[in-house]
Amino acid sequence: MVLKQLHLANFRNYATASFCLNPAGNLVIAPNGFGKTNLLEAIAYCGLGKSVRFHRDDEVLKKGSDEFGVNGDFLNDSGLELKIQIAWRERRKFLKIDGDPIRQLSKLYERVKVVYAAPDDTMLVDGSPSSRRKYFDLCVSQIYPAYVGLLRDYLHVVQQRNSLLKNSFAPLVKKSWDRRFCELLLEVLDYRNRYLAEVNKALAQSYPEVLEPVKSLQLVYRPQTQQGYPDSLEKMEELVASLEPMEKNAQRGLCGAHIDDYEFCLNGYNLKTFGSQGQKRITVIVLRLIQAALIENLTGIRPILLFDDVLAELDAPNARRIADFVDQRYQIFIASPREELSAQWPGLEPLNFEETAS
């Protein structure tokens, strides 16, 4: 898909701005402080309905304003026009697709696909389990939009169970919540395992040249339970029941998708502990390329790629590998303060900030 035009009102540092964008993409080259990252975040907002950097909506609001708007005019891969309008006012979000009000965010995930890479992506390796869960939940949602509602329901049940564990409860009530928790947990795990299998297949088969510095990379799911999770509802209920004394003492659930983690393993060792910064940077960039390829292969929609100054720290051979691999397959926006990036991406036109923003 292709983003033709973007219109912003009171988003980040933009009071009003309109951008006409190249079908191949654009280089967004400007000194720090000009709003390069904010522009890429606005493009991503059109596909996610929220900040790709996990900021609250009131945090992307321009200072001194009480509402903002982000409108994108797209062409889908069939050549049909698609109009996305998102507004935030009175602390509520309003979404329209082709002029029709939409209540479910999953409907947006079905239509628009974006992949955003940022300098702090190495936190996917070095950061908290929460940051990894958020990233992979987003990836799963883009390919399987039904996961959005499923995860919301699952987290609601987790919250209710935790409230129950803080107080005295009737055994039958607890058993009812446990059963619902187990049902939803099995569904969440099924989606996560499917995505995990696709990522590992791509790592093994599709990225040998790009992955030269990190051969034998594998993504592993790390559940909180030592024995892992059973694959049947009956055995999952038995596992949860066995944890009840400890959960009552802790006053919260001690297993589940909301506290599990992912681990990057390089030659059998944890990349977080044993990997170099260069290996981590290559890993997270390739992870974004895999995300894009899986979106295209599994949904039939070519995503828009957003690279926010992630290529600056790569050496020339690795940067060239990334450029060759992308090979103008997707519309791509690359933000950087470095003018020399134009030589690495000759097919991308520079975007003129001064004529479009105020």
Buried (B, 14 or more C-beta within 10 A) or exposed (E): BBBBEBBBBBBBBBEBBBBEBBEBBBBBBBEEEBBBBBBBBBBBBBBBBBBBBEEEBEEBBBEEEEBBBBBBBBBBEEEEEBBBBBBBBEEEEBBBBEEEEBEEBBBBBBBBBBBBBBBEBBBBBBBEBEBBBBBBBBBBBBBBBBBBEBBEBBBEBBEEBBEBBEEEBEEEEBBEBBBBBBBBBBBBBEBBEBBBEBBBEBBEEBBEEBBEBBEEBBBEBEBBBEEEBBEEEEEBBEBBEEBBEEBBEEEBBBBBBBBBBBBBBBEEEEBBEEBEEBBBBBBBBBBBBBBBBBBBEBBEBBBBBBBBBBBEEBEEEBBEBBBEBBEEEBBBBBBBBEEEBBEBBEEBBBBEBEEBBE
